Structure formats: structure tokens, C-alpha cells
Amino acid sequence: MTSPYIFHMCLKSLWDDALASGFYEGGALDKQDGFIHFSTAAQVRETAARYLAGVSGLLLIKVDPEMIGDALKWEESRDNLLFPHLYDRLSIKNVVSATELPLGADGAHIFPDLD
């Protein structure tokens, strides 16, 4: 079964700010692109490997897309696949979990079960 959740990776320091304010505004790339980047369970490992390899201090944010509403758009991106993009800030009330994403010895992130 494919996970119904979508995922975003962010620095713990940014997540701490979100917990204080109640909203996650996105990281530098999100702000530059005008939306918060998400990936499906099938996409998130490759996203981490391509764009965040070796980056420590990351959290994996798990969100139920049904809770977000119309601000979530599925748009074509890498390899012509549809990726979820949030054109709004993310309320922490819509987050299912925020889990540490440790690095393995090879610099690749070690993912938890994504269901």
C-alpha cells in the first residue's frame, strides 16, 4: 500500500520556530520558489539524496494532504512526476508527525517507516 501522506524535510531550527509561531513558513528554497516543497513516500528518499545529502539536523515532516485544502497543488516536476506544492504557510495543526532524520555513515539519511 502506498502511504497517503506527503513529506517535507526541514532544519530542526526552522521547525522550532514553527512550533513557537504555530506556522511553518518554509526554508530558503521554498521561499525562493514561492511554495513549500513536499514529496510523496515514493519520492522523498530521492529528494533527500539529490538535494539534502549530508545535511544534518533535519526533520521529516509528515502531513495528511486532506487537511491542507486548496492551497496544495500537484504539479509536474522532476522526471515528469507530480509533486505536492503548498502555496501557503503550513499550520502545525496539520502535521501528523515531525521525526528526526539521522545521517548514515555514507551521508544518506535514514528514513523511518513512511506509512
DSSP file with accessible surface (Angstrom, degrees, kcal/mol):
  #  RESIDUE AA STRUCTURE BP1 BP2  ACC     N-H-->O    O-->H-N    N-H-->O    O-->H-N    TCO  KAPPA ALPHA  PHI   PSI    X-CA   Y-CA   Z-CA
    1    1 A M              0   0  203      0, 0.0     2,-0.4     0, 0.0     0, 0.0   0.000 360.0 360.0 360.0 138.4    0.0    0.0    0.0
    2    2 A T        -     0   0  112      1,-0.1   113,-0.0   113,-0.0     0, 0.0  -0.701 360.0-107.2 -86.4 137.5    1.2    3.5   -0.8
    3    3 A S        -     0   0   12     -2,-0.4    38,-0.3     1,-0.1    39,-0.2  -0.351  16.1-148.1 -63.2 137.3    1.3    6.0    2.0
    4    4 A P  S    S+     0   0   76      0, 0.0    -1,-0.1     0, 0.0     2,-0.1   0.549  70.8  94.7 -81.7  -4.3   -1.5    8.6    1.8
    5    5 A Y        -     0   0   61    109,-0.3    36,-0.6    59,-0.1     2,-0.3  -0.421  64.4-142.9 -88.8 160.7    0.8   11.1    3.5
    6    6 A I  E     -AB  40  63A   2     57,-2.7    57,-2.7    34,-0.2     2,-0.3  -0.855  18.3-145.3-116.6 159.8    3.1   13.8    2.0
    7    7 A F  E     -AB  39  62A   2     32,-3.2    32,-2.5    -2,-0.3     2,-0.3  -0.939  15.9-175.6-134.3 147.1    6.5   14.7    3.4
    8    8 A H  E     - B   0  61A  11     53,-1.9    53,-3.7    -2,-0.3     2,-0.5  -0.992  16.3-144.7-137.6 142.3    8.8   17.7    3.8
    9    9 A M  E     + B   0  60A  18     -2,-0.3     2,-0.3    51,-0.2    51,-0.2  -0.924  28.5 161.8-110.1 132.1   12.3   17.9    5.2
   10   10 A C  E     - B   0  59A   5     49,-2.0    49,-3.0    -2,-0.5     2,-0.1  -0.973  43.1 -90.2-144.8 160.2   13.4   20.9    7.2
   11   11 A L  E >>  - B   0  58A  75     -2,-0.3     4,-1.9    47,-0.2     3,-0.6  -0.455  35.0-125.2 -67.7 141.9   16.0   22.0    9.6
   12   12 A K  H 3> S+     0   0   91     45,-2.9     4,-2.7     1,-0.2     5,-0.2   0.868 110.4  59.7 -57.4 -36.0   15.1   21.4   13.2
   13   13 A S  H 3> S+     0   0   71     44,-0.3     4,-1.7     1,-0.2    -1,-0.2   0.899 105.7  47.5 -62.7 -37.3   15.8   25.1   13.9
   14   14 A L  H <> S+     0   0   48     -3,-0.6     4,-1.9     2,-0.2    -1,-0.2   0.876 111.2  51.1 -70.0 -36.0   13.1   26.1   11.4
   15   15 A W  H  X S+     0   0   17     -4,-1.9     4,-2.6     2,-0.2    -2,-0.2   0.896 105.9  55.2 -68.1 -37.7   10.7   23.6   12.9
   16   16 A D  H  X S+     0   0   68     -4,-2.7     4,-1.7     1,-0.2    -1,-0.2   0.910 107.7  50.1 -60.1 -40.4   11.4   25.0   16.4
   17   17 A D  H  X S+     0   0  105     -4,-1.7     4,-2.0     1,-0.2     6,-0.3   0.898 109.5  51.7 -62.0 -41.3   10.4   28.5   15.0
   18   18 A A  H  X S+     0   0    2     -4,-1.9     4,-3.1     1,-0.2     5,-0.4   0.903 106.6  52.8 -64.1 -40.8    7.2   27.0   13.6
   19   19 A L  H  < S+     0   0   90     -4,-2.6    -1,-0.2     1,-0.2    -2,-0.2   0.882 110.6  48.6 -62.3 -36.0    6.3   25.4   16.9
   20   20 A A  H  < S+     0   0   90     -4,-1.7    -1,-0.2    -5,-0.2    -2,-0.2   0.877 122.7  31.8 -71.3 -36.2    6.7   28.8   18.6
   21   21 A S  H  < S-     0   0   74     -4,-2.0    -2,-0.2     2,-0.2    -1,-0.2   0.674 102.7-122.0 -96.2 -21.4    4.5   30.7   16.0
   22   22 A G  S  < S+     0   0   20     -4,-3.1    70,-2.2    -5,-0.2    71,-0.4   0.360  84.3  78.9  94.2  -5.5    2.1   27.9   15.0
   23   23 A F  E     -D   91   0B  62     -5,-0.4     2,-0.6    -6,-0.3    68,-0.2  -0.998  67.6-141.5-140.2 141.6    3.1   28.0   11.3
   24   24 A Y  E     -D   90   0B   5     66,-3.2    66,-2.7    -2,-0.4     3,-0.1  -0.892  13.2-172.2 -99.4 125.0    5.9   26.7    9.2
   25   25 A E        -     0   0   99     -2,-0.6    -1,-0.1     1,-0.3     2,-0.1   0.518  42.2-111.2 -94.7  -9.9    6.9   29.3    6.6
   26   26 A G        -     0   0    2     64,-0.1    -1,-0.3   -12,-0.1    10,-0.1  -0.182  31.1 -78.9  99.3 164.7    9.3   27.1    4.6
   27   27 A G     >  -     0   0   12     -3,-0.1     4,-2.6    -2,-0.1     5,-0.2  -0.197  57.7 -78.2 -89.8-172.1   13.0   27.1    4.1
   28   28 A A  H  > S+     0   0   85      1,-0.2     4,-2.4     2,-0.2     5,-0.2   0.906 130.4  47.0 -58.9 -46.0   15.2   29.2    1.8
   29   29 A L  H  > S+     0   0   86      2,-0.2     4,-2.6     1,-0.2    -1,-0.2   0.908 111.4  52.0 -65.1 -39.9   14.4   27.2   -1.3
   30   30 A D  H  >>S+     0   0   12      2,-0.2     4,-1.5     1,-0.2     5,-1.4   0.938 111.4  46.5 -60.3 -46.6   10.6   27.2   -0.5
   31   31 A K  H  <5S+     0   0  136     -4,-2.6    -2,-0.2     1,-0.2    -1,-0.2   0.900 112.3  50.8 -64.9 -38.5   10.6   31.0   -0.1
   32   32 A Q  H  <5S+     0   0  156     -4,-2.4    -1,-0.2    -5,-0.2    -2,-0.2   0.912 115.5  41.7 -63.7 -41.8   12.6   31.4   -3.3
   33   33 A D  H  <5S-     0   0   65     -4,-2.6    -1,-0.2     2,-0.2    -2,-0.2   0.621 109.4-121.1 -84.8 -14.5   10.2   29.2   -5.3
   34   34 A G  T  <5S+     0   0   49     -4,-1.5     2,-0.3    -5,-0.2    -3,-0.2   0.627  82.4  64.3  86.8  12.1    7.0   30.6   -3.7
   35   35 A F  S   <S-     0   0   30     -5,-1.4     2,-0.5    -6,-0.2    -2,-0.2  -0.980  85.5-102.2-157.9 159.9    5.7   27.3   -2.3
   36   36 A I  E     -E   86   0C   5     50,-2.7    50,-2.4    -2,-0.3     2,-0.3  -0.793  40.2-129.9 -89.6 124.8    6.6   24.7    0.3
   37   37 A H  E     +E   85   0C  51     -2,-0.5     2,-0.3    48,-0.2   -28,-0.2  -0.597  31.0 176.0 -76.8 130.0    8.1   21.6   -1.4
   38   38 A F        -     0   0    2     46,-1.9     2,-0.3    -2,-0.3   -30,-0.2  -0.874  11.6-158.9-125.5 163.4    6.6   18.2   -0.5
   39   39 A S  E     -A    7   0A   7    -32,-2.5   -32,-3.2    -2,-0.3     2,-0.1  -0.957  20.0-117.4-135.2 155.5    7.2   14.7   -1.7
   40   40 A T  E >>  -A    6   0A  30     -2,-0.3     4,-2.2   -34,-0.2     3,-0.9  -0.365  41.1 -98.1 -79.4 172.3    5.2   11.5   -1.6
   41   41 A A  H 3> S+     0   0   14    -36,-0.6     4,-0.5   -38,-0.3    -1,-0.1   0.874 127.4  52.4 -59.5 -35.6    6.5    8.5    0.2
   42   42 A A  H 34 S+     0   0   91      1,-0.2    -1,-0.3   -39,-0.2     4,-0.2   0.727 117.6  37.4 -73.0 -20.0    7.7    7.1   -3.1
   43   43 A Q  H <> S+     0   0   16     -3,-0.9     4,-2.1     2,-0.1     3,-0.3   0.688  93.8  81.3-103.1 -23.6    9.6   10.4   -3.9
   44   44 A V  H  X S+     0   0    0     -4,-2.2     4,-2.5     1,-0.2     5,-0.2   0.833  87.9  54.2 -66.3 -34.9   11.0   11.6   -0.6
   45   45 A R  H  X S+     0   0  125     -4,-0.5     4,-2.4     2,-0.2    -1,-0.2   0.928 111.6  45.1 -64.9 -43.3   14.2    9.4   -0.5
   46   46 A E  H  > S+     0   0   79     -3,-0.3     4,-2.6    -4,-0.2     5,-0.2   0.894 110.8  54.7 -67.7 -37.3   15.3   10.5   -3.9
   47   47 A T  H  X S+     0   0   20     -4,-2.1     4,-2.5     2,-0.2     5,-0.5   0.944 110.3  46.5 -58.9 -46.1   14.6   14.1   -3.0
   48   48 A A  H  X S+     0   0    2     -4,-2.5     4,-2.2     1,-0.2     5,-0.3   0.928 113.4  48.8 -61.8 -44.5   16.8   13.8    0.1
   49   49 A A  H  < S+     0   0   67     -4,-2.4     4,-0.4     1,-0.2    -2,-0.2   0.892 117.0  41.3 -64.9 -38.5   19.6   12.1   -1.9
   50   50 A R  H  < S+     0   0  123     -4,-2.6    -1,-0.2    -5,-0.2    -2,-0.2   0.875 132.2  16.3 -76.4 -40.6   19.5   14.8   -4.6
   51   51 A Y  H  < S+     0   0  137     -4,-2.5    -3,-0.2    -5,-0.2    -2,-0.2   0.625 131.4  32.6-114.8 -16.1   19.1   17.9   -2.6
   52   52 A L    ><  +     0   0   42     -4,-2.2     3,-2.3    -5,-0.5    -3,-0.2   0.223  69.1 147.6-131.8  15.3   20.0   17.3    1.0
   53   53 A A  T 3  S+     0   0   63     -4,-0.4    55,-0.2    -5,-0.3     3,-0.1  -0.272  79.0   9.5 -56.0 131.4   22.7   14.6    1.1
   54   54 A G  T 3  S+     0   0   45     53,-2.4     2,-0.6     1,-0.2    -1,-0.3   0.388  91.7 134.5  81.1  -4.4   25.0   15.1    4.0
   55   55 A V    <   -     0   0   52     -3,-2.3     3,-0.3    52,-0.2    -1,-0.2  -0.679  39.0-160.9 -82.1 120.9   22.8   17.8    5.6
   56   56 A S        +     0   0   86     -2,-0.6    53,-0.0     1,-0.2    -1,-0.0  -0.526  62.5  47.3 -96.7 167.0   22.4   17.1    9.3
   57   57 A G  S    S+     0   0   46      1,-0.2   -45,-2.9    -2,-0.2   -44,-0.3   0.731  77.1 148.0  77.9  24.3   19.8   18.4   11.8
   58   58 A L  E     -BC  11 101A   6     43,-0.5    43,-2.4    -3,-0.3     2,-0.4  -0.638  33.5-156.0 -94.0 150.5   16.8   17.6    9.5
   59   59 A L  E     -BC  10 100A  11    -49,-3.0   -49,-2.0    -2,-0.3     2,-0.7  -0.927  15.4-133.5-116.2 147.8   13.3   16.6   10.5
   60   60 A L  E     -BC   9  99A   4     39,-3.4    39,-2.2    -2,-0.4     2,-0.5  -0.912  21.6-155.1-100.5 114.7   10.9   14.7    8.3
   61   61 A I  E     -BC   8  98A   1    -53,-3.7   -53,-1.9    -2,-0.7     2,-0.5  -0.823   5.0-158.9 -95.2 124.1    7.5   16.4    8.5
   62   62 A K  E     +BC   7  97A  32     35,-2.9    34,-2.8    -2,-0.5    35,-1.3  -0.903  14.5 179.1-108.7 127.3    4.6   14.1    7.8
   63   63 A V  E     -BC   6  95A   0    -57,-2.7   -57,-2.7    -2,-0.5    32,-0.2  -0.976  31.7-130.8-132.7 141.7    1.3   15.7    6.6
   64   64 A D    >   -     0   0   46     30,-0.9     3,-1.8    -2,-0.4     4,-0.5  -0.811  20.3-151.5 -86.1 113.8   -2.1   14.4    5.7
   65   65 A P  G >> S+     0   0   21      0, 0.0     3,-1.1     0, 0.0     4,-1.0   0.792  91.2  67.2 -61.8 -25.1   -2.8   16.3    2.4
   66   66 A E  G 34 S+     0   0  166      1,-0.2   -61,-0.0     2,-0.2    -2,-0.0   0.766  96.3  56.7 -64.7 -22.9   -6.6   16.1    3.0
   67   67 A M  G <4 S+     0   0   87     -3,-1.8    -1,-0.2     1,-0.2    28,-0.1   0.666  98.6  61.3 -82.6 -14.7   -6.1   18.5    5.9
   68   68 A I  T <4 S-     0   0   26     -3,-1.1     3,-0.4    -4,-0.5     2,-0.2   0.894  84.2-163.9 -83.9 -44.1   -4.4   21.2    3.9
   69   69 A G    ><  -     0   0   42     -4,-1.0     3,-1.6     1,-0.2    -1,-0.2  -0.565  50.6 -16.8  96.5-156.6   -7.1   22.2    1.4
   70   70 A D  T 3  S+     0   0  146      1,-0.3    -1,-0.2    -2,-0.2    17,-0.1   0.580 117.2  75.5 -70.1 -13.3   -7.0   24.1   -1.9
   71   71 A A  T 3  S+     0   0   24     -3,-0.4    16,-2.9    15,-0.1     2,-0.6   0.646  79.2  87.9 -74.2 -12.1   -3.5   25.7   -1.3
   72   72 A L  E <   -F   86   0C  20     -3,-1.6     2,-0.4    14,-0.2    14,-0.2  -0.778  61.2-175.6 -90.1 122.9   -2.0   22.3   -2.1
   73   73 A K  E     -F   85   0C  97     12,-3.0    12,-2.9    -2,-0.6     2,-0.7  -0.952  22.5-140.3-120.1 137.8   -1.3   21.8   -5.8
   74   74 A W  E     +F   84   0C 116     -2,-0.4     2,-0.4    10,-0.2     8,-0.1  -0.881  35.1 175.1 -96.7 114.5    0.0   18.7   -7.6
   75   75 A E  E     -F   83   0C  65      8,-2.7     8,-2.8    -2,-0.7     2,-0.1  -0.936  35.1-102.6-128.8 147.4    2.5   20.0  -10.2
   76   76 A E  E     +F   82   0C 128     -2,-0.4     6,-0.2     6,-0.2     2,-0.2  -0.390  57.1 137.0 -67.7 136.1    4.8   18.3  -12.6
   77   77 A S    >   +     0   0   59      4,-2.5     3,-1.7     1,-0.4     4,-0.3  -0.437  46.7  23.2-147.0-134.8    8.4   18.4  -11.6
   78   78 A R  G >  S-     0   0   21      1,-0.3     3,-2.1     2,-0.2    -1,-0.4  -0.011 130.7  -1.1 -48.8 133.4   11.4   16.0  -11.5
   79   79 A D  G 3  S-     0   0   98      1,-0.3    -1,-0.3    -3,-0.1     3,-0.1   0.764 124.1 -72.7  56.0  27.9   11.1   13.2  -14.0
   80   80 A N  G <  S+     0   0  122     -3,-1.7    -1,-0.3     1,-0.2     2,-0.2   0.720  97.0 142.1  60.8  24.1    7.7   14.5  -15.1
   81   81 A L    <   -     0   0   78     -3,-2.1    -4,-2.5    -4,-0.3     2,-0.4  -0.631  57.1-109.6 -92.3 153.6    6.2   13.3  -11.9
   82   82 A L  E     - F   0  76C  96     -6,-0.2    -6,-0.2    -2,-0.2    -8,-0.1  -0.712  36.6-172.2 -83.6 129.1    3.5   15.2   -9.9
   83   83 A F  E     - F   0  75C   9     -8,-2.8    -8,-2.7    -2,-0.4     2,-0.4  -0.941  26.1-114.3-120.1 144.7    4.8   16.6   -6.7
   84   84 A P  E     - F   0  74C   0      0, 0.0   -46,-1.9     0, 0.0     2,-0.4  -0.654  33.1-174.5 -80.7 128.1    2.7   18.3   -4.0
   85   85 A H  E     -EF  37  73C   9    -12,-2.9   -12,-3.0    -2,-0.4     2,-0.7  -0.993  15.3-146.0-124.9 128.9    3.4   22.0   -3.5
   86   86 A L  E     -EF  36  72C   3    -50,-2.4   -50,-2.7    -2,-0.4     2,-1.0  -0.851   5.7-165.4-100.2 114.7    1.9   24.1   -0.8
   87   87 A Y  S    S+     0   0   98    -16,-2.9     2,-0.3    -2,-0.7   -52,-0.1  -0.402  71.7  45.8 -93.7  54.8    1.2   27.7   -1.8
   88   88 A D  S    S-     0   0  103     -2,-1.0   -52,-0.3   -17,-0.0     2,-0.1  -0.945  99.2 -76.2-172.4 172.2    0.6   28.9    1.8
   89   89 A R        -     0   0  109     -2,-0.3     2,-0.6   -54,-0.1   -64,-0.2  -0.478  50.5-114.5 -79.5 160.2    2.3   28.5    5.1
   90   90 A L  E     -D   24   0B   2    -66,-2.7   -66,-3.2    -2,-0.1     2,-0.3  -0.868  19.0-138.2-102.1 119.9    1.8   25.2    6.9
   91   91 A S  E >   -D   23   0B  22     -2,-0.6     3,-2.0   -68,-0.2   -68,-0.2  -0.591  12.5-136.3 -71.4 133.8   -0.2   25.2   10.1
   92   92 A I  G >  S+     0   0   47    -70,-2.2     3,-1.5    -2,-0.3    -1,-0.1   0.746 102.6  72.2 -65.7 -16.6    1.4   22.9   12.7
   93   93 A K  G 3  S+     0   0  178    -71,-0.4    -1,-0.3     1,-0.3   -70,-0.1   0.726  93.4  55.6 -65.9 -21.4   -2.1   21.6   13.4
   94   94 A N  G <  S+     0   0   37     -3,-2.0   -30,-0.9   -31,-0.0     2,-0.5   0.371  85.5 103.4 -92.3   4.0   -2.0   19.9   10.0
   95   95 A V  E <   -C   63   0A  27     -3,-1.5   -32,-0.2   -32,-0.2     3,-0.1  -0.775  49.8-168.6 -94.6 127.6    1.2   18.0   10.9
   96   96 A V  E    S-     0   0A  69    -34,-2.8     2,-0.3    -2,-0.5   -33,-0.2   0.885  71.1 -18.6 -77.6 -42.8    0.9   14.3   11.7
   97   97 A S  E     -C   62   0A  40    -35,-1.3   -35,-2.9     2,-0.0     2,-0.4  -0.990  44.7-148.2-161.2 158.5    4.5   14.0   13.0
   98   98 A A  E     -C   61   0A  41     -2,-0.3     2,-0.4   -37,-0.2   -37,-0.2  -0.961  29.5-178.1-132.3 112.7    8.0   15.5   12.9
   99   99 A T  E     -C   60   0A  56    -39,-2.2   -39,-3.4    -2,-0.4    -2,-0.0  -0.921  31.3-106.9-120.2 137.5   10.7   12.9   13.1
  100  100 A E  E     -C   59   0A 140     -2,-0.4   -41,-0.2   -41,-0.2    -1,-0.0  -0.311  25.4-150.8 -59.4 143.4   14.5   13.3   13.3
  101  101 A L  E     -C   58   0A   4    -43,-2.4   -43,-0.5    10,-0.1   -44,-0.1  -0.804  19.3-162.8-119.7  84.1   16.1   12.2   10.0
  102  102 A P        -     0   0   69      0, 0.0     8,-3.0     0, 0.0     2,-0.4  -0.219  15.4-117.6 -70.4 161.5   19.6   11.0   11.0
  103  103 A L  B     -G  109   0D  57      6,-0.2     6,-0.2   -49,-0.1     2,-0.1  -0.788  20.0-139.2 -96.6 140.5   22.5   10.5    8.7
  104  104 A G    >   -     0   0   20      4,-3.4     3,-2.1    -2,-0.4   -50,-0.1  -0.361  38.1 -93.5 -83.7 174.0   24.1    7.2    8.0
  105  105 A A  T 3  S+     0   0  120      1,-0.3    -1,-0.1     2,-0.1    -2,-0.0   0.793 126.6  58.1 -60.4 -26.1   27.9    6.8    7.7
  106  106 A D  T 3  S-     0   0  132      2,-0.2    -1,-0.3     1,-0.0     3,-0.1   0.418 119.7-107.9 -85.3   0.8   27.5    7.2    3.9
  107  107 A G  S <  S+     0   0   23     -3,-2.1   -53,-2.4     1,-0.3     2,-0.3   0.437  81.4 125.4  87.2  -2.9   25.9   10.7    4.3
  108  108 A A        -     0   0   43    -55,-0.2    -4,-3.4   -54,-0.1    -1,-0.3  -0.660  65.6-109.0 -88.7 148.0   22.5    9.3    3.2
  109  109 A H  B     -G  103   0D  18     -2,-0.3     2,-0.7    -6,-0.2    -6,-0.2  -0.469  21.0-132.1 -76.8 146.8   19.5    9.9    5.5
  110  110 A I        -     0   0   96     -8,-3.0    -1,-0.1    -2,-0.2     0, 0.0  -0.892  27.1-153.3-101.1 112.4   18.0    7.0    7.4
  111  111 A F        -     0   0   33     -2,-0.7     3,-0.1   -10,-0.1   -10,-0.1  -0.646   4.9-135.3 -91.3 144.0   14.2    7.1    6.9
  112  112 A P        -     0   0   48      0, 0.0     2,-0.2     0, 0.0    -1,-0.1  -0.250  52.8 -64.3 -77.1 177.6   11.6    5.7    9.3
  113  113 A D        -     0   0  125      1,-0.1     0, 0.0    -2,-0.1     0, 0.0  -0.456  48.8-152.2 -60.9 132.2    8.7    3.7    8.1
  114  114 A L              0   0    8     -2,-0.2  -109,-0.3    -3,-0.1    -1,-0.1   0.365 360.0 360.0 -97.4   6.5    6.7    6.1    5.9
  115  115 A D              0   0   99   -112,-0.1  -113,-0.0  -111,-0.1  -112,-0.0  -0.296 360.0 360.0 -76.4 360.0    3.2    4.6    6.3
